[in-house]
Each structure stands twice: as C-alpha cells, then as structure tokens.
Amino acid sequence: MKKLGFALILLMGIFAQAQVSINVNIGTPPNWGPQGNDNSRYYYLPDIDTYYDVNQSQFIYDNNGKWIRENKLPSKYRQYDLYSGYKVVVNDYKGDSPYTYHTKHRSNYPKGYQGPPQKNRGNKPEKGNKSGGKQNGNSGKGNSGKEHSNDSKGNSNKDKNHSHDDHH
C-alpha cells in the first residue's frame, strides 16, 4: 500500500511540473522584436509611447487615460517603422499591465531613446511586399535576406555603456 501511495505522489509531482511549463509558455515574438528576448512578454516603444504584448499580438496605448489594446497601432502611428524603432523589454509589470510603471518608463526611455545596439529577430520585408504593410506582429513573411546596418535608428551605437534595469 505504501508503494501505491508513493507512486501516486510521484505521478502528481510529474503532472504538476508539466502544468507549470505549459502556463509559462510565451507567444511567438514578431520579426521586428528585439533578438535574444524570446521569453519576454512586453516591449515598450519609446518613440510612440506604446507597449506591445507578445502573447496577445496586441499594441497597448493610453487613450485619454484609458489603456486600449488593439491588433494594430493607433491610427496616428500606422506609418511608424517597427523595425527601426528601439524596443525596451519590460520586466517590471504586474499581471497583464505592462503600464504599471508607465511614468517611470516614459521618464527612463523618452522619445528618441537609444539604448545598447539592438538587432531584430527577422529582416524587414521588402517594400514591394504587401504583407510588409501590416503592423500586427504577423508581418515579415517576405524577408529580403539583407543584414541590417548599424546606422539605422534602432541599431545606434551611441550609449553603448548605458544600461537600464528593465532590459534583461
């Protein structure tokens, strides 16, 4: 009887471990997301004061004091180049609210912020590719195969020694 109880406890432990790994699984980051941060859930885009939720493939922005989640960027930022803009990986949020410390994020990462050099996960789609116009995190199927130069806005070499506590 003791062996049966031990086996049952062992099985429950294995099941509990499997359950934890399922719950921690993060969605697939977009091609324009920063390379090396595949386990991060949120990015802050300082140039447009907007967050991106990797799990939900949604942009989160403040609209007159109310936080809005949409699959597309707000209309005033639809022309914003997600591949060139700097992305700050946010790890100091609570629950589903990356904007918990929004005041701190705006202060630490103002518009035009350039932290350590950053590479995107994928290449920017060619201009002639119609899927390149989508900005919902699912674009990037038609890659040009060209490497990004370090001269672009999102890959600046200035502030190489600057570090921030939200980027891991």
C-alpha positions as CSV (number, residue, x, y, z in Angstrom):
1,M,0.0,0.0,0.0
2,K,2.9,2.4,0.8
3,K,4.3,1.8,-2.7
4,L,1.0,2.7,-4.3
5,G,0.8,5.9,-2.3
6,F,4.4,6.8,-3.2
7,A,3.8,6.1,-6.9
8,L,0.7,8.3,-6.8
9,I,2.6,11.2,-5.2
10,L,5.4,10.8,-7.8
11,L,2.9,10.9,-10.6
12,M,1.2,14.0,-9.2
13,G,4.6,15.7,-8.9
14,I,5.4,15.0,-12.6
15,F,2.0,16.3,-13.7
16,A,2.4,19.5,-11.6
17,Q,5.8,20.1,-13.2
18,A,4.3,19.7,-16.7
19,Q,1.5,22.0,-15.8
20,V,3.9,24.8,-14.8
21,S,5.8,24.6,-18.0
22,I,2.6,24.9,-20.0
23,N,1.5,28.0,-18.2
24,V,4.8,29.8,-18.6
25,N,4.9,29.4,-22.4
26,I,5.1,32.8,-24.1
27,G,3.8,33.6,-27.6
28,T,6.0,33.9,-30.7
29,P,7.7,37.4,-30.8
30,P,7.2,39.4,-34.0
31,N,10.1,39.6,-36.6
32,W,10.6,43.3,-35.6
33,G,11.0,42.3,-31.9
34,P,14.5,42.5,-30.4
35,Q,16.7,39.5,-30.9
36,G,17.6,37.4,-27.8
37,N,14.4,38.2,-25.9
38,D,12.1,35.4,-26.9
39,N,10.9,34.8,-23.3
40,S,9.8,38.4,-22.8
41,R,6.1,39.2,-22.8
42,Y,6.1,43.0,-23.3
43,Y,8.1,45.7,-25.2
44,Y,7.9,49.4,-24.6
45,L,8.2,51.5,-27.8
46,P,9.5,54.9,-26.5
47,D,9.1,56.7,-29.9
48,I,5.4,56.2,-29.8
49,D,4.8,55.7,-26.1
50,T,3.2,52.3,-26.7
51,Y,3.5,48.8,-25.4
52,Y,3.4,45.5,-27.3
53,D,2.0,42.3,-25.8
54,V,3.8,39.3,-27.4
55,N,1.3,36.8,-26.0
56,Q,-1.7,38.6,-27.5
57,S,0.0,40.2,-30.5
58,Q,-1.5,43.5,-29.4
59,F,-0.4,47.1,-29.0
60,I,-1.3,48.8,-25.7
61,Y,-1.6,52.6,-25.6
62,D,-3.1,55.3,-23.4
63,N,-6.2,57.0,-25.0
64,N,-7.2,59.9,-22.7
65,G,-6.4,58.0,-19.5
66,K,-7.8,54.6,-20.7
67,W,-5.4,51.8,-21.7
68,I,-6.5,50.4,-25.1
69,R,-5.4,47.0,-26.6
70,E,-5.6,46.7,-30.4
71,N,-4.1,44.4,-33.0
72,K,-2.9,47.5,-35.0
73,L,-1.0,50.6,-34.0
74,P,-3.1,53.7,-33.2
75,S,-4.0,55.5,-36.5
76,K,-1.6,58.3,-35.8
77,Y,1.3,55.8,-35.7
78,R,0.4,53.5,-38.5
79,Q,3.3,54.7,-40.6
80,Y,5.8,54.1,-37.7
81,D,8.6,51.7,-38.7
82,L,8.6,49.0,-36.1
83,Y,11.9,47.5,-37.5
84,S,13.8,50.8,-37.0
85,G,12.4,51.9,-33.7
86,Y,14.0,51.0,-30.4
87,K,12.2,48.4,-28.2
88,V,12.7,48.3,-24.4
89,V,12.0,44.8,-22.9
90,V,9.7,45.4,-19.9
91,N,10.0,43.1,-16.9
92,D,8.7,45.2,-14.1
93,Y,5.0,44.9,-14.7
94,K,2.2,43.3,-12.7
95,G,-0.1,40.7,-14.2
96,D,-1.4,41.8,-17.6
97,S,-0.5,45.5,-17.1
98,P,2.9,46.5,-18.5
99,Y,1.9,50.1,-17.9
100,T,2.0,49.7,-14.1
101,Y,5.2,51.8,-14.1
102,H,4.3,53.9,-17.2
103,T,5.5,57.2,-15.6
104,K,8.9,55.5,-14.9
105,H,9.1,54.1,-18.4
106,R,8.4,57.5,-20.1
107,S,11.0,59.1,-17.9
108,N,13.7,56.5,-18.3
109,Y,13.1,55.9,-22.0
110,P,11.9,59.2,-23.6
111,K,11.0,59.6,-27.3
112,G,14.2,59.0,-29.3
113,Y,15.8,56.8,-26.7
114,Q,18.6,54.6,-27.9
115,G,20.0,52.0,-25.6
116,P,22.5,49.3,-26.3
117,P,22.6,48.3,-30.0
118,Q,19.7,46.0,-30.9
119,K,19.0,43.6,-33.7
120,N,15.6,42.5,-34.8
121,R,14.6,38.8,-34.8
122,G,13.9,38.9,-38.5
123,N,14.6,41.0,-41.6
124,K,12.3,43.9,-42.6
125,P,10.0,42.9,-45.5
126,E,10.8,44.4,-48.9
127,K,8.8,47.5,-49.8
128,G,7.0,45.8,-52.7
129,N,5.7,43.0,-50.4
130,K,2.1,43.7,-49.5
131,S,2.4,41.8,-46.2
132,G,5.1,44.4,-45.1
133,G,2.4,47.0,-44.6
134,K,0.8,45.0,-41.7
135,Q,2.0,46.0,-38.3
136,N,0.2,43.5,-36.1
137,G,3.2,41.3,-35.4
138,N,2.4,38.8,-38.1
139,S,4.2,40.5,-40.9
140,G,7.7,39.7,-42.2
141,K,7.0,36.6,-44.4
142,G,8.8,38.1,-47.3
143,N,12.3,38.8,-46.0
144,S,14.9,40.5,-48.2
145,G,17.8,38.5,-46.8
146,K,19.8,41.7,-46.2
147,E,21.5,42.3,-42.9
148,H,20.5,45.4,-41.0
149,S,23.2,48.0,-40.8
150,N,24.2,49.6,-37.5
151,D,23.4,53.0,-39.0
152,S,19.6,52.7,-38.7
153,K,17.7,54.3,-35.9
154,G,17.1,51.1,-33.9
155,N,20.7,50.0,-34.1
156,S,22.6,53.0,-32.9
157,N,26.0,52.5,-31.3
158,K,25.6,55.6,-29.0
159,D,25.1,55.0,-25.4
160,K,26.9,51.6,-25.6
161,N,27.7,51.7,-21.9
162,H,24.2,52.8,-20.9
163,S,22.2,50.2,-19.1
164,H,18.7,50.0,-17.8
165,D,17.1,47.7,-15.2
166,D,14.2,46.7,-17.3
167,H,16.2,45.0,-20.1
168,H,17.5,41.5,-19.4
